[in-house]
C-alpha cells in the first residue's frame, strides 16, 4: 500500500505536464480529472491513517503481517507530496483561466489538390502555390494551408476577442491591393477584433469577409471542391472596415452592416492622373445583410453593397478603362443578391440570385452589368465498406454580355496575349468578333457562362474529407484559351483533394 501511494504521487507531475502544455478545449476536463485524482489520494491517505489509529495492538511475537506499514515520517512525506501536487493543480487551473493560453484556440486545415485541366492539357498537384493577383475558378482559394488563431479575453458573451486567419498562398491576401493597386502577396485572409456591446450586438473591426452568398471560403465547409461561379466572379470579396452585427431577441433575425474601403483594398485607392496628379476614391463602400431563420431547417438571406470601385485600366497615367479613353478611374458600384439554405435530415439545398453593375467597368467603356444564379443540392448517406459519404450537384449561370462584359471580379488580359479575354476562366469577347471589328471590339458582346459540377465526398475519419469532382464549364464565346493557342467554348476539369482539419 505504501508503494502504491508513493508511486501515484510520483506520477502526478507527469499527469500535470501534458495538461499544462495543451492549449486545446480539453484542458478544463484534464484539470478536473487531476483534482479528482488528488482528492481520491487524500481520502485514501485519511482512511489509512484512521485504520492505523484504530488498529488493535498485536503481540510482539505475532506472525500476522501489519496491513499498514506507514511510519509517521511516511505520512508526513505523503502529506507534503499531496500539498505540492494540489498547488500545481491550482496553478494550472489559474493559467487555464487567466494565463496567456486562456481563451486561445488554434484551428485550421490542409487541402492539397490534384487537378487535370482539359483545355490547358495540364495535370498535377496544387498546394501552397503562390501566384499573387491570379484568381481562376479552378484554383481560387483551394490548395493551401488555412490557420485560424483566435484569442478570447475573458469569459461569457461579453468577452472581446481577436481573430487572425492566415492563408499564405490562396487566401484573400493573395489578391489584396495597396493604394496604388499593387499586389503585396499578403498572407492574411481575415484579421479582426470583435467587441460585444450586448448579448445580441457586436462590433467587428479589421479585414473581414464579404456578407454575400450562401457559400463560405474555407474548403472544409464547402460541399464541392470548387466554388460556384457567383462566389468567384459576381460577389464582392473581402473588405477592410467596420461591421455592426445584431441578433433579434428571439435570434430569428440577424442584421449586418459594414462600412469599408473598396473590396480587396488595404488603403483608399489612389489613381495616377496626367501631369503627376492623382485622384483618390474617398467614398466608402456600404454593405448590408439580413438573415431570417424561418426554422431550424431554412435560412433566407438578402444582401447589398453600394459605393465606388476602381476601373481596371491597362493604360498610361491619365487614361482609364480597357479602351484607355475614359476620364474617371472610379465607377459607381451596386450589387445585390438573395440566397437560401434549406437543410432537411441528410440533405441540403442552396440557391442564390445575383445582380450587379459598375460604372465605366465594361470592355467598351460603358457600364458593366451582370446577373446570375446558382443552385446546389447535397446529400449524405452510409454505404457498405466505405461508411459515410456524400454527393453534390451544382448548376451555375452568369451573364456578363453587356457592353462587352467586365466588372470588379471579371478582369480581362491578365494572362495570355489577348487583352479582350480572360482565357483561363472563360470571360471576354469572342476573338473572331474582335478580329472583324473596326472599333477595337466595342460593339462585341461579353460571354455568358455556365457550369455543371458533380462531386463525391468521403469521410474516412472525423477530421478528414476526400472529394472527387468533375466540372464542365461552358461559354457563349470562344474564350477558353487552349494549350495550342486557339480558343474553345468549353472546358472540363477533374480534381480530387484530401482535407485534414485540426
C-alpha positions as CSV (number, residue, x, y, z in Angstrom):
1,X,0.0,0.0,0.0
2,X,2.8,2.4,0.8
3,X,4.4,1.6,-2.5
4,X,1.2,2.3,-4.4
5,X,0.6,5.6,-2.8
6,X,4.1,6.9,-3.3
7,X,4.0,5.7,-7.0
8,X,0.7,7.5,-7.5
9,X,2.2,10.7,-6.1
10,X,5.3,10.4,-8.2
11,X,3.1,10.1,-11.4
12,X,1.2,13.2,-10.6
13,X,3.7,15.6,-12.1
14,X,3.7,13.5,-15.3
15,X,0.0,13.9,-15.5
16,X,0.2,17.6,-15.0
17,X,2.8,18.4,-17.7
18,X,0.6,17.3,-20.7
19,X,-2.3,19.3,-19.5
20,X,-0.2,22.4,-18.9
21,X,1.4,22.1,-22.4
22,X,-2.0,21.8,-24.0
23,X,-4.0,24.7,-25.3
24,X,-7.0,22.9,-26.6
25,X,-10.5,22.8,-25.1
26,X,-9.8,19.6,-23.2
27,X,-7.6,21.4,-20.7
28,X,-10.5,22.1,-18.3
29,X,-11.5,18.5,-18.3
30,X,-7.9,17.4,-17.6
31,X,-7.7,19.8,-14.7
32,X,-11.0,18.4,-13.3
33,X,-9.6,14.8,-13.6
34,X,-6.4,15.8,-11.8
35,X,-8.4,17.4,-9.0
36,X,-10.5,14.2,-8.6
37,X,-7.4,12.1,-8.6
38,X,-5.8,14.2,-5.8
39,X,-9.0,14.1,-3.8
40,X,-9.1,10.4,-4.1
41,X,-5.5,10.1,-2.9
42,X,-6.2,12.4,0.0
43,X,-9.2,10.3,1.0
44,X,-7.2,7.1,0.7
45,X,-4.5,8.5,2.9
46,X,-7.0,9.7,5.5
47,X,-8.5,6.2,5.5
48,X,-5.1,4.6,6.1
49,X,-4.3,7.0,9.0
50,X,-7.7,6.2,10.5
51,X,-7.1,2.4,10.1
52,X,-3.6,2.9,11.7
53,X,-5.1,4.7,14.7
54,X,-7.9,2.2,15.3
55,X,-5.9,-0.9,14.7
56,X,-5.6,-3.1,18.0
57,X,-2.2,-3.8,19.3
58,X,-0.8,-7.2,18.4
59,X,1.6,-9.3,20.5
60,X,5.2,-8.7,19.7
61,X,5.7,-12.3,18.8
62,X,2.7,-12.4,16.4
63,X,3.5,-13.5,12.9
64,X,0.4,-11.8,11.4
65,X,1.8,-9.0,9.0
66,X,0.8,-5.4,9.7
67,X,-1.5,-4.4,6.8
68,X,-0.4,-0.8,7.1
69,X,3.3,-0.2,7.2
70,X,3.4,3.6,7.3
71,X,5.6,5.4,9.7
72,X,4.9,9.0,10.9
73,X,7.7,10.1,8.6
74,X,6.0,8.4,5.6
75,X,2.7,10.0,6.4
76,X,4.3,13.5,6.7
77,X,6.1,12.9,3.4
78,X,2.9,11.9,1.6
79,X,1.1,15.0,3.0
80,X,3.8,17.2,1.6
81,X,3.6,15.5,-1.8
82,X,-0.2,16.0,-1.8
83,X,0.1,19.6,-0.9
84,X,2.7,20.1,-3.6
85,X,0.5,18.5,-6.3
86,X,-2.5,20.5,-5.1
87,X,-0.5,23.7,-5.6
88,X,0.4,22.6,-9.1
89,X,-3.2,21.8,-10.0
90,X,-4.3,25.2,-8.6
91,X,-1.6,26.9,-10.7
92,X,-2.6,25.0,-13.8
93,X,-6.3,26.0,-13.2
94,X,-5.3,29.6,-12.8
95,X,-3.2,29.5,-16.0
96,X,-6.1,28.0,-17.9
97,X,-8.5,30.8,-16.9
98,X,-6.3,33.9,-16.7
99,X,-2.9,32.9,-18.2
100,X,-1.6,33.7,-21.7
101,X,-3.2,30.4,-23.1
102,X,-6.6,31.2,-21.6
103,X,-9.2,31.6,-24.4
104,X,-6.8,30.7,-27.1
105,X,-7.8,28.4,-29.9
106,X,-5.9,27.3,-33.0
107,X,-7.8,25.5,-35.8
108,X,-7.4,25.0,-39.5
109,X,-6.9,22.6,-42.3
110,X,-4.6,21.5,-45.2
111,X,-6.2,20.7,-48.6
112,X,-3.7,19.5,-51.2
113,X,-5.4,19.1,-54.6
114,X,-4.7,17.1,-57.7
115,X,-6.3,18.5,-60.9
116,X,-6.4,17.9,-64.6
117,X,-7.5,20.8,-66.8
118,X,-8.5,19.7,-70.3
119,X,-8.0,22.8,-72.4
120,X,-4.7,23.5,-70.8
121,X,-3.8,19.9,-71.2
122,X,-2.2,20.1,-67.8
123,X,-2.4,17.9,-64.7
124,X,-0.7,17.8,-61.4
125,X,-0.8,18.6,-57.7
126,X,-1.7,22.1,-56.5
127,X,-0.6,23.1,-53.0
128,X,0.7,26.3,-51.4
129,X,1.0,27.5,-55.0
130,X,1.6,31.3,-54.6
131,X,0.7,33.5,-57.6
132,X,-0.4,36.9,-56.3
133,X,-3.2,38.5,-58.2
134,X,-4.2,35.5,-60.2
135,X,-7.6,34.0,-59.4
136,X,-9.3,31.4,-61.5
137,X,-12.3,29.2,-60.9
138,X,-10.2,26.0,-60.8
139,X,-7.8,27.2,-58.1
140,X,-9.5,30.1,-56.3
141,X,-8.9,29.6,-52.6
142,X,-8.2,25.8,-52.6
143,X,-4.9,24.0,-52.3
144,X,-3.4,25.8,-49.3
145,X,-2.8,25.8,-45.5
146,X,-5.6,27.5,-43.5
147,X,-4.8,28.6,-40.0
148,X,-7.4,30.3,-37.7
149,X,-6.0,31.8,-34.5
150,X,-8.5,33.2,-32.1
151,X,-7.9,34.7,-28.6
152,X,-10.9,35.5,-26.3
153,X,-10.2,37.9,-23.4
154,X,-12.3,36.8,-20.5
155,X,-15.4,34.6,-20.4
156,X,-19.0,35.0,-21.2
157,X,-20.9,36.5,-24.1
158,X,-19.5,40.0,-23.5
159,X,-15.8,38.9,-23.7
160,X,-13.9,40.7,-26.6
161,X,-11.8,38.6,-28.9
162,X,-9.2,38.9,-31.7
163,X,-9.0,36.6,-34.6
164,X,-6.4,36.2,-37.3
165,X,-6.8,33.8,-40.3
166,X,-3.7,33.0,-42.2
167,X,-3.8,31.5,-45.7
168,X,-0.5,32.4,-47.2
169,X,-0.9,31.5,-50.8
170,X,-4.6,31.2,-51.9
171,X,-6.4,33.3,-49.4
172,X,-7.9,36.8,-49.8
173,X,-4.5,38.2,-49.1
174,X,-3.1,37.0,-52.4
175,X,-5.4,39.5,-54.1
176,X,-5.3,42.4,-51.6
177,X,-4.3,45.7,-53.2
178,X,-2.5,48.7,-51.8
179,X,-3.5,52.3,-52.6
180,X,-1.7,52.2,-56.0
181,X,-3.3,48.9,-57.0
182,X,-0.2,46.8,-56.4
183,X,-0.3,43.2,-55.1
184,X,1.8,42.6,-51.9
185,X,1.4,38.9,-51.5
186,X,-0.4,39.3,-48.2
187,X,-0.8,36.2,-46.1
188,X,-3.9,37.3,-44.2
189,X,-7.4,36.2,-45.2
190,X,-9.1,37.7,-42.1
191,X,-7.8,39.8,-39.2
192,X,-10.3,41.5,-36.9
193,X,-11.2,42.5,-33.3
194,X,-14.7,41.6,-32.0
195,X,-16.2,43.8,-29.3
196,X,-19.6,42.7,-28.0
197,X,-21.8,45.6,-26.9
198,X,-24.5,43.4,-25.5
199,X,-25.6,39.7,-25.7
200,X,-27.2,40.5,-29.1
201,X,-24.9,43.1,-30.6
202,X,-21.2,43.0,-31.7
203,X,-18.9,45.4,-33.5
204,X,-16.0,44.0,-35.6
205,X,-13.1,46.0,-36.9
206,X,-10.5,44.8,-39.4
207,X,-10.2,42.7,-42.5
208,X,-13.5,40.9,-42.9
209,X,-15.1,38.6,-45.4
210,X,-18.0,39.7,-47.7
211,X,-21.5,39.4,-46.4
212,X,-22.8,38.0,-49.7
213,X,-23.9,34.5,-50.7
214,X,-24.6,31.0,-49.3
215,X,-21.0,29.7,-49.7
216,X,-18.1,30.5,-47.3
217,X,-14.4,30.4,-48.2
218,X,-13.0,27.5,-46.1
219,X,-12.6,24.3,-48.1
220,X,-13.7,22.1,-45.1
221,X,-17.1,23.8,-45.1
222,X,-17.7,23.6,-48.9
223,X,-19.9,20.8,-50.3
224,X,-18.0,20.8,-53.6
225,X,-14.3,21.1,-54.4
226,X,-14.5,24.3,-56.4
227,X,-16.6,27.4,-55.6
228,X,-19.7,28.4,-57.6
229,X,-19.5,31.0,-60.4
230,X,-21.2,33.7,-58.3
231,X,-18.8,33.3,-55.4
232,X,-15.8,33.5,-57.8
233,X,-16.9,36.4,-60.2
234,X,-20.0,38.1,-59.0
235,X,-19.9,38.6,-55.3
236,X,-17.8,41.3,-53.7
237,X,-14.7,40.0,-51.9
238,X,-13.1,40.9,-48.5
239,X,-13.3,44.4,-47.1
240,X,-11.2,46.4,-44.6
241,X,-13.6,48.3,-42.4
242,X,-16.1,48.2,-39.5
243,X,-19.0,45.8,-39.2
244,X,-22.1,46.0,-36.9
245,X,-23.8,42.7,-36.2
246,X,-27.0,42.3,-34.3
247,X,-29.5,39.5,-33.5
248,X,-33.1,40.0,-32.6
249,X,-34.2,38.9,-29.2
250,X,-35.6,35.6,-30.5
251,X,-32.5,35.1,-32.7
252,X,-34.6,34.7,-35.8
253,X,-33.2,37.8,-37.5
254,X,-29.6,38.8,-38.0
255,X,-28.6,42.2,-39.3
256,X,-25.1,43.0,-40.5
257,X,-23.9,46.4,-41.7
258,X,-20.4,47.1,-42.9
259,X,-18.5,50.3,-43.9
260,X,-15.1,49.9,-45.5
261,X,-12.7,50.6,-48.4
262,X,-13.2,49.2,-51.9
263,X,-13.2,45.4,-51.8
264,X,-9.7,43.9,-51.5
265,X,-8.1,47.3,-50.8
266,X,-5.9,47.8,-47.7
267,X,-6.0,51.5,-48.2
268,X,-8.1,54.0,-50.0
269,X,-7.5,53.7,-53.8
270,X,-5.3,56.4,-55.5
271,X,-5.1,56.6,-59.3
272,X,-2.4,58.4,-61.2
273,X,-3.6,61.3,-63.3
274,X,-1.9,63.3,-66.0
275,X,1.0,65.6,-65.2
276,X,1.8,63.9,-62.0
277,X,-1.6,64.5,-60.4
278,X,-3.6,61.8,-58.5
279,X,-7.3,61.0,-58.0
280,X,-8.5,59.3,-54.8
281,X,-11.5,57.2,-54.0
282,X,-12.8,58.7,-50.8
283,X,-16.3,57.2,-51.0
284,X,-16.7,54.3,-48.5
285,X,-18.4,51.1,-49.6
286,X,-21.6,50.3,-47.6
287,X,-22.7,46.6,-47.3
288,X,-25.7,45.3,-45.5
289,X,-27.2,41.8,-45.0
290,X,-30.4,40.5,-43.4
291,X,-30.8,36.8,-42.5
292,X,-34.1,35.3,-41.4
293,X,-34.1,31.9,-39.8
294,X,-37.6,30.7,-40.6
295,X,-37.0,27.4,-38.9
296,X,-34.1,25.2,-37.8
297,X,-34.1,23.9,-41.4
298,X,-34.5,27.1,-43.5
299,X,-32.4,30.3,-43.6
300,X,-33.2,33.2,-46.0
301,X,-30.7,35.9,-46.7
302,X,-30.5,39.1,-48.7
303,X,-27.5,41.4,-49.0
304,X,-26.4,44.5,-51.0
305,X,-23.3,46.6,-51.5
306,X,-23.0,50.1,-52.9
307,X,-20.2,52.5,-53.3
308,X,-17.4,53.0,-55.9
309,X,-14.8,50.7,-57.4
310,X,-11.6,51.3,-59.3
311,X,-11.9,50.8,-63.1
312,X,-9.4,48.3,-64.5
313,X,-7.0,50.4,-66.6
314,X,-4.1,48.9,-68.5
315,X,-3.1,52.4,-69.7
316,X,-0.6,55.2,-69.2
317,X,-1.3,57.7,-66.4
318,X,-4.4,59.9,-67.0
319,X,-6.2,57.3,-69.2
320,X,-8.7,54.9,-67.8
321,X,-10.7,51.8,-68.8
322,X,-10.0,49.0,-71.2
323,X,-10.1,51.4,-74.2
324,X,-7.9,53.9,-72.3
325,X,-10.1,56.8,-73.3
326,X,-12.0,57.2,-70.0
327,X,-11.7,60.3,-67.8
328,X,-12.7,58.7,-64.5
329,X,-10.6,56.0,-62.7
330,X,-13.6,55.0,-60.5
331,X,-17.1,53.9,-61.2
332,X,-20.3,53.7,-59.2
333,X,-20.8,50.1,-57.9
334,X,-24.1,48.5,-56.9
335,X,-24.6,44.8,-56.1
336,X,-27.5,42.8,-54.7
337,X,-28.2,39.2,-54.0
338,X,-30.7,36.9,-52.3
339,X,-29.9,33.3,-51.1
340,X,-31.4,30.5,-49.1
341,X,-30.1,27.4,-47.3
342,X,-32.5,24.5,-46.6
343,X,-31.4,21.5,-44.5
344,X,-33.7,18.5,-44.1
345,X,-32.2,15.4,-42.5
346,X,-29.2,14.4,-44.5
347,X,-30.0,16.7,-47.4
348,X,-29.0,20.3,-48.0
349,X,-30.2,22.7,-50.8
350,X,-28.8,26.1,-51.6
351,X,-29.9,28.8,-54.1
352,X,-28.6,32.2,-54.9
353,X,-29.6,35.0,-57.3
354,X,-27.2,37.9,-58.1
355,X,-27.3,41.2,-60.0
356,X,-24.6,43.9,-60.2
357,X,-23.3,46.9,-62.1
358,X,-20.2,49.0,-62.2
359,X,-19.9,52.4,-63.9
360,X,-17.3,52.6,-66.8
361,X,-16.2,49.0,-66.0
362,X,-17.1,47.2,-69.2
363,X,-14.9,46.5,-72.2
364,X,-16.3,49.3,-74.4
365,X,-16.1,51.9,-71.6
366,X,-19.8,51.7,-70.7
367,X,-21.3,50.3,-67.6
368,X,-20.6,46.7,-66.7
369,X,-23.8,44.7,-65.9
370,X,-24.1,41.1,-64.8
371,X,-26.6,38.7,-63.3
372,X,-26.6,35.1,-62.4
373,X,-28.0,32.1,-60.4
374,X,-26.5,29.2,-58.5
375,X,-28.4,26.0,-57.5
376,X,-26.8,23.3,-55.3
377,X,-28.1,20.0,-53.8
378,X,-26.2,17.8,-51.4
379,X,-27.0,14.5,-49.6
380,X,-25.0,12.2,-47.3
381,X,-25.6,8.5,-46.5
382,X,-23.8,5.5,-45.2
383,X,-22.6,2.9,-47.7
384,X,-21.2,-0.6,-47.2
385,X,-17.4,-0.8,-47.0
386,X,-16.8,3.0,-47.3
387,X,-19.1,4.2,-44.5
388,X,-20.3,7.8,-44.5
389,X,-20.2,9.5,-47.9
390,X,-22.0,12.3,-49.8
391,X,-22.8,13.6,-53.3
392,X,-23.2,17.2,-54.5
393,X,-24.7,18.5,-57.8
394,X,-24.5,22.2,-58.7
395,X,-25.5,24.3,-61.7
396,X,-24.4,27.9,-62.1
397,X,-25.2,30.6,-64.7
398,X,-23.6,34.1,-65.0
399,X,-24.5,36.6,-67.8
400,X,-21.8,39.2,-68.5
401,X,-22.6,40.2,-72.0
402,X,-23.5,43.9,-71.6
403,X,-21.1,46.3,-73.3
404,X,-18.5,43.6,-73.9
405,X,-18.6,42.4,-70.3
406,X,-16.3,43.1,-67.4
407,X,-16.6,44.1,-63.7
408,X,-14.7,44.2,-60.4
409,X,-14.5,40.4,-60.3
410,X,-14.2,39.8,-64.1
411,X,-10.9,41.2,-65.5
412,X,-9.5,40.7,-69.0
413,X,-6.0,40.4,-70.2
414,X,-4.2,39.3,-67.0
415,X,-2.8,36.2,-68.8
416,X,-2.1,35.3,-72.4
417,X,-1.7,37.7,-75.3
418,X,-5.3,38.7,-75.9
419,X,-6.3,41.8,-73.8
420,X,-10.0,41.2,-74.6
421,X,-10.4,37.9,-72.8
422,X,-9.8,36.1,-69.6
423,X,-8.6,32.9,-71.2
424,X,-8.1,30.9,-68.1
425,X,-11.6,31.5,-66.5
426,X,-13.5,31.9,-69.8
427,X,-14.7,35.5,-70.0
428,X,-14.5,38.2,-72.6
429,X,-15.5,39.0,-76.2
430,X,-15.1,36.4,-79.0
431,X,-11.7,36.7,-80.7
432,X,-13.4,36.4,-84.1
433,X,-15.6,39.5,-83.3
434,X,-12.5,41.4,-82.3
435,X,-10.7,40.5,-85.4
436,X,-13.6,41.7,-87.6
437,X,-14.2,44.9,-85.7
438,X,-13.1,48.3,-86.9
439,X,-13.6,49.8,-83.5
440,X,-11.5,47.5,-81.2
441,X,-14.5,45.3,-80.5
442,X,-16.6,48.0,-78.9
443,X,-19.7,46.5,-80.5
444,X,-18.9,43.0,-79.3
445,X,-20.8,41.2,-76.5
446,X,-19.2,39.6,-73.5
447,X,-19.7,36.0,-72.6
448,X,-22.5,34.1,-70.9
449,X,-21.0,31.5,-68.6
450,X,-22.4,28.3,-67.1
451,X,-21.1,25.2,-65.3
452,X,-22.3,21.8,-64.2
453,X,-20.4,20.3,-61.2
454,X,-20.7,16.8,-59.7
455,X,-18.8,15.8,-56.5
456,X,-18.4,12.7,-54.4
457,X,-17.4,13.2,-50.8
458,X,-16.0,10.5,-48.4
459,X,-15.4,10.9,-44.7
460,X,-12.9,8.2,-43.7
461,X,-12.2,9.8,-40.3
462,X,-13.8,12.5,-38.2
463,X,-11.3,15.2,-39.3
464,X,-10.8,14.1,-42.9
465,X,-12.8,14.7,-46.1
466,X,-11.9,13.3,-49.5
467,X,-13.5,15.0,-52.5
468,X,-13.7,13.9,-56.2
469,X,-15.1,16.4,-58.7
470,X,-15.9,16.6,-62.3
471,X,-16.8,20.1,-63.6
472,X,-17.9,21.1,-67.1
473,X,-17.7,24.9,-68.0
474,X,-19.4,26.5,-71.0
475,X,-19.2,30.0,-72.5
476,X,-21.2,31.6,-75.3
477,X,-17.9,32.9,-76.8
478,X,-14.7,31.2,-77.7
479,X,-12.9,32.5,-74.6
480,X,-11.1,29.4,-73.1
481,X,-7.5,29.5,-74.3
482,X,-6.2,26.1,-75.1
483,X,-2.6,24.8,-74.9
484,X,-2.3,25.2,-78.7
485,X,-3.1,28.9,-78.5
486,X,-6.6,28.5,-80.0
487,X,-9.9,29.3,-78.2
488,X,-12.7,27.0,-77.1
489,X,-16.2,27.5,-75.8
490,X,-15.9,24.7,-73.2
491,X,-13.5,23.3,-70.6
492,X,-13.5,20.3,-68.2
493,X,-11.6,19.7,-65.0
494,X,-11.2,16.5,-63.0
495,X,-9.9,17.0,-59.4
496,X,-9.5,15.4,-56.1
497,X,-8.5,16.7,-52.7
498,X,-7.9,15.4,-49.2
499,X,-8.8,17.9,-46.5
500,X,-7.4,17.3,-43.0
501,X,-8.8,19.6,-40.3
502,X,-7.3,20.2,-36.9
